[in-house]
Amino acid sequence: MGPGVRAAAPDATLPCSEDEFLARLGDCVRETRTLRKMSRRELGRKSGISERYIAQIEAGKGNVSIMLLLRIAQAIRCCR
């Protein structure tokens, strides 16, 4: 974390854990990519994100930033 950024304490009111959220997010990326009939390679090329990192995101292992999600969404054409 950079200067001036504090880690938030876990919130017991959240609907799921961070791991569960990342797994759900990965499932959504994979399902949407599959519905669009895109390979990971094609999504990587269109988004500028490596195919390997996309695989990590889809597996729930990548702690993806909002900006990378935007690039993925634009590449899948969910967001313009």
N, CA, C and O of each residue as an XYZ file, in Angstrom:
320
protein
N       0.837     -1.189      0.000
C       0.000      0.000      0.000
C       0.875      1.243      0.000
O       1.973      1.251      0.557
N       0.367      2.289     -0.634
C       1.124      3.521     -0.729
C       0.967      4.374      0.513
O       0.207      4.032      1.419
N       1.682      5.478      0.553
C       1.594      6.383      1.701
C       0.182      6.926      1.858
O      -0.481      7.264      0.878
N      -0.256      7.003      3.076
C      -1.575      7.562      3.363
C      -2.724      6.594      3.148
O      -3.883      6.962      3.342
N      -2.425      5.355      2.748
C      -3.476      4.362      2.527
C      -3.442      3.369      3.672
O      -2.424      2.724      3.920
N      -4.561      3.253      4.363
C      -4.640      2.314      5.480
C      -5.468      1.108      5.072
O      -6.446      1.229      4.335
N      -5.069     -0.037      5.555
C      -5.846     -1.241      5.314
C      -7.099     -1.193      6.177
O      -7.032     -0.916      7.374
N      -8.216     -1.459      5.570
C      -9.472     -1.465      6.310
C      -9.580     -2.753      7.126
O      -9.159     -3.824      6.688
N     -10.138     -2.626      8.286
C     -10.381     -3.802      9.115
C     -11.511     -4.610      8.487
O     -12.438     -4.032      7.919
N     -11.450     -5.935      8.580
C     -12.546     -6.743      8.039
C     -13.870     -6.331      8.675
O     -13.951     -6.083      9.878
N     -14.887     -6.266      7.854
C     -16.214     -5.841      8.298
C     -17.111     -7.065      8.408
O     -17.369     -7.745      7.415
N     -17.582     -7.340      9.607
C     -18.425     -8.511      9.839
C     -19.755     -8.421      9.106
O     -20.454     -9.427      8.987
N     -20.122     -7.245      8.611
C     -21.407     -7.094      7.924
C     -21.309     -7.360      6.425
O     -22.327     -7.337      5.734
N     -20.107     -7.610      5.908
C     -19.963     -7.890      4.483
C     -20.639     -9.214      4.155
O     -20.623    -10.141      4.965
N     -21.239     -9.306      2.958
C     -21.977    -10.524      2.606
C     -21.094    -11.733      2.341
O     -21.587    -12.861      2.353
N     -19.795    -11.530      2.099
C     -18.898    -12.662      1.858
C     -17.458    -12.243      2.153
O     -17.157    -11.060      2.308
N     -16.595    -13.224      2.226
C     -15.179    -12.946      2.462
C     -14.535    -12.421      1.182
O     -15.110    -12.528      0.098
N     -13.338    -11.854      1.316
C     -12.605    -11.379      0.136
C     -12.331    -12.529     -0.823
O     -12.466    -12.371     -2.036
N     -11.948    -13.683     -0.290
C     -11.673    -14.843     -1.146
C     -12.913    -15.265     -1.922
O     -12.838    -15.567     -3.113
N     -14.059    -15.285     -1.237
C     -15.298    -15.661     -1.901
C     -15.676    -14.625     -2.961
O     -16.137    -14.987     -4.043
N     -15.485    -13.351     -2.659
C     -15.784    -12.298     -3.625
C     -14.914    -12.452     -4.873
O     -15.415    -12.368     -5.994
N     -13.601    -12.680     -4.679
C     -12.705    -12.837     -5.824
C     -13.071    -14.069     -6.642
O     -12.961    -14.049     -7.868
N     -13.504    -15.140     -5.980
C     -13.935    -16.345     -6.698
C     -15.187    -16.054     -7.526
O     -15.279    -16.476     -8.679
N     -16.144    -15.342     -6.950
C     -17.364    -14.981     -7.685
C     -17.046    -14.066     -8.861
O     -17.591    -14.229     -9.953
N     -16.164    -13.108     -8.629
C     -15.757    -12.196     -9.688
C     -15.107    -12.970    -10.833
O     -15.412    -12.734    -12.002
N     -14.221    -13.884    -10.495
C     -13.576    -14.718    -11.511
C     -14.579    -15.534    -12.297
O     -14.464    -15.665    -13.515
N     -15.570    -16.088    -11.599
C     -16.629    -16.842    -12.276
C     -17.378    -15.953    -13.266
O     -17.677    -16.377    -14.382
N     -17.679    -14.731    -12.860
C     -18.402    -13.791    -13.734
C     -17.584    -13.444    -14.970
O     -18.117    -13.396    -16.078
N     -16.300    -13.204    -14.783
C     -15.437    -12.885    -15.932
C     -15.410    -14.075    -16.890
O     -15.591    -13.904    -18.096
N     -15.184    -15.275    -16.363
C     -15.110    -16.476    -17.202
C     -16.429    -16.729    -17.924
O     -16.434    -16.998    -19.125
N     -17.549    -16.647    -17.204
C     -18.849    -16.903    -17.816
C     -19.168    -15.889    -18.916
O     -19.674    -16.255    -19.977
N     -18.871    -14.624    -18.659
C     -19.146    -13.595    -19.655
C     -18.244    -13.772    -20.871
O     -18.703    -13.654    -22.008
N     -16.965    -14.054    -20.639
C     -16.038    -14.298    -21.743
C     -16.507    -15.476    -22.583
O     -16.468    -15.422    -23.812
N     -16.951    -16.539    -21.923
C     -17.424    -17.729    -22.624
C     -18.691    -17.436    -23.426
O     -18.826    -17.885    -24.564
N     -19.622    -16.680    -22.829
C     -20.842    -16.300    -23.546
C     -20.530    -15.488    -24.797
O     -21.231    -15.590    -25.804
N     -19.480    -14.684    -24.728
C     -19.057    -13.864    -25.872
C     -18.192    -14.656    -26.848
O     -17.703    -14.119    -27.841
N     -18.009    -15.960    -26.544
C     -17.212    -16.853    -27.378
C     -15.790    -16.331    -27.591
O     -15.259    -16.335    -28.701
N     -15.195    -15.882    -26.481
C     -13.828    -15.367    -26.520
C     -12.903    -16.323    -25.787
O     -13.269    -16.894    -24.760
N     -11.713    -16.490    -26.317
C     -10.683    -17.244    -25.600
C      -9.986    -16.292    -24.625
O     -10.130    -15.073    -24.721
N      -9.251    -16.850    -23.711
C      -8.458    -16.007    -22.803
C      -7.426    -15.219    -23.602
O      -7.133    -14.064    -23.294
N      -6.891    -15.851    -24.616
C      -5.892    -15.181    -25.448
C      -6.489    -13.941    -26.121
O      -5.876    -12.874    -26.137
N      -7.691    -14.102    -26.675
C      -8.349    -12.971    -27.340
C      -8.680    -11.865    -26.335
O      -8.461    -10.685    -26.609
N      -9.207    -12.252    -25.175
C      -9.509    -11.255    -24.143
C      -8.235    -10.538    -23.705
O      -8.240     -9.323    -23.505
N      -7.155    -11.283    -23.559
C      -5.890    -10.676    -23.189
C      -5.409     -9.676    -24.232
O      -4.953     -8.583    -23.896
N      -5.516    -10.057    -25.480
C      -5.082     -9.167    -26.563
C      -5.917     -7.898    -26.596
O      -5.378     -6.802    -26.748
N      -7.234     -8.041    -26.452
C      -8.125     -6.876    -26.525
C      -8.051     -5.983    -25.293
O      -8.295     -4.780    -25.384
N      -7.714     -6.565    -24.137
C      -7.684     -5.789    -22.894
C      -6.288     -5.299    -22.527
O      -6.141     -4.402    -21.697
N      -5.266     -5.884    -23.140
C      -3.896     -5.532    -22.780
C      -3.443     -6.186    -21.486
O      -2.472     -5.747    -20.870
N      -4.143     -7.231    -21.073
C      -3.825     -7.971    -19.853
C      -3.338     -9.350    -20.274
O      -3.908     -9.956    -21.181
N      -2.307     -9.845    -19.636
C      -1.764    -11.137    -20.049
C      -2.791    -12.246    -19.862
O      -3.619    -12.221    -18.952
N      -2.701    -13.216    -20.762
C      -3.578    -14.386    -20.692
C      -3.410    -15.099    -19.343
O      -4.377    -15.594    -18.765
N      -2.192    -15.140    -18.865
C      -1.903    -15.791    -17.578
C      -2.602    -15.067    -16.422
O      -3.145    -15.710    -15.524
N      -2.587    -13.723    -16.444
C      -3.238    -12.974    -15.373
C      -4.755    -13.112    -15.456
O      -5.428    -13.168    -14.426
N      -5.293    -13.168    -16.660
C      -6.732    -13.403    -16.813
C      -7.095    -14.756    -16.216
O      -8.126    -14.886    -15.556
N      -6.260    -15.759    -16.441
C      -6.504    -17.082    -15.853
C      -6.502    -16.997    -14.335
O      -7.325    -17.638    -13.680
N      -5.587    -16.213    -13.765
C      -5.544    -16.045    -12.309
C      -6.821    -15.361    -11.809
O      -7.387    -15.767    -10.794
N      -7.267    -14.339    -12.510
C      -8.492    -13.636    -12.119
C      -9.668    -14.602    -12.155
O     -10.469    -14.652    -11.222
N      -9.767    -15.369    -13.239
C     -10.875    -16.321    -13.372
C     -10.824    -17.410    -12.306
O     -11.859    -17.968    -11.942
N      -9.642    -17.715    -11.807
C      -9.490    -18.722    -10.749
C      -9.697    -18.124     -9.359
O      -9.617    -18.833     -8.357
N      -9.963    -16.815     -9.301
C     -10.168    -16.167     -8.011
C      -8.881    -15.873     -7.274
O      -8.905    -15.615     -6.071
N      -7.746    -15.906     -7.976
C      -6.443    -15.717     -7.345
C      -5.897    -14.309     -7.531
O      -5.040    -13.879     -6.758
N      -6.364    -13.592     -8.522
C      -5.836    -12.262     -8.802
C      -6.626    -11.196     -8.076
O      -7.847    -11.126     -8.217
N      -5.954    -10.371     -7.306
C      -6.607     -9.260     -6.621
C      -6.622     -8.090     -7.600
O      -5.738     -7.233     -7.581
N      -7.632     -8.070     -8.445
C      -7.693     -7.192     -9.610
C      -8.132     -5.773     -9.237
O      -8.989     -5.585     -8.373
N      -7.539     -4.789     -9.894
C      -7.905     -3.392     -9.642
C      -9.158     -3.021    -10.426
O      -9.549     -3.713    -11.366
N      -9.768     -1.935    -10.027
C     -10.948     -1.418    -10.725
C     -10.603     -1.098    -12.177
O     -11.402     -1.363    -13.075
N      -9.427     -0.533    -12.412
C      -9.046     -0.162    -13.778
C      -8.844     -1.391    -14.660
O      -9.174     -1.356    -15.845
N      -8.310     -2.476    -14.102
C      -8.192     -3.702    -14.893
C      -9.565     -4.293    -15.184
O      -9.796     -4.831    -16.267
N     -10.477     -4.194    -14.221
C     -11.846     -4.655    -14.476
C     -12.494     -3.849    -15.593
O     -13.214     -4.402    -16.425
N     -12.242     -2.556    -15.612
C     -12.774     -1.705    -16.683
C     -12.220     -2.150    -18.034
O     -12.966     -2.235    -19.010
N     -10.927     -2.433    -18.101
C     -10.321     -2.880    -19.362
C     -10.905     -4.216    -19.810
O     -11.134     -4.428    -21.000
N     -11.147     -5.118    -18.858
C     -11.766     -6.402    -19.185
C     -13.183     -6.183    -19.702
O     -13.574     -6.748    -20.724
N     -13.955     -5.356    -18.986
C     -15.342     -5.084    -19.392
C     -15.399     -4.450    -20.785
O     -16.257     -4.805    -21.593
N     -14.504     -3.529    -21.062
C     -14.488     -2.892    -22.382
C     -14.127     -3.904    -23.456
O     -14.707     -3.891    -24.542
N     -13.176     -4.778    -23.166
C     -12.765     -5.783    -24.137
C     -13.890     -6.789    -24.421
O     -14.042     -7.263    -25.547
N     -14.671     -7.103    -23.387
C     -15.798     -8.025    -23.548
C     -17.023     -7.286    -24.083
O     -18.023     -7.900    -24.455
N     -16.926     -5.972    -24.115
C     -17.982     -5.076    -24.599
C     -19.193     -5.046    -23.666
O     -20.341     -4.959    -24.105
N     -18.898     -5.120    -22.361
C     -19.947     -4.952    -21.347
C     -20.079     -3.481    -20.991
O     -21.099     -3.058    -20.448
N     -19.066     -2.715    -21.291
C     -19.004     -1.324    -20.871
C     -18.295     -0.550    -21.973
O     -17.315     -1.030    -22.543
N     -18.781      0.627    -22.269
C     -18.136      1.423    -23.326
C     -17.635      2.714    -22.815
O     -17.069      3.501    -23.574
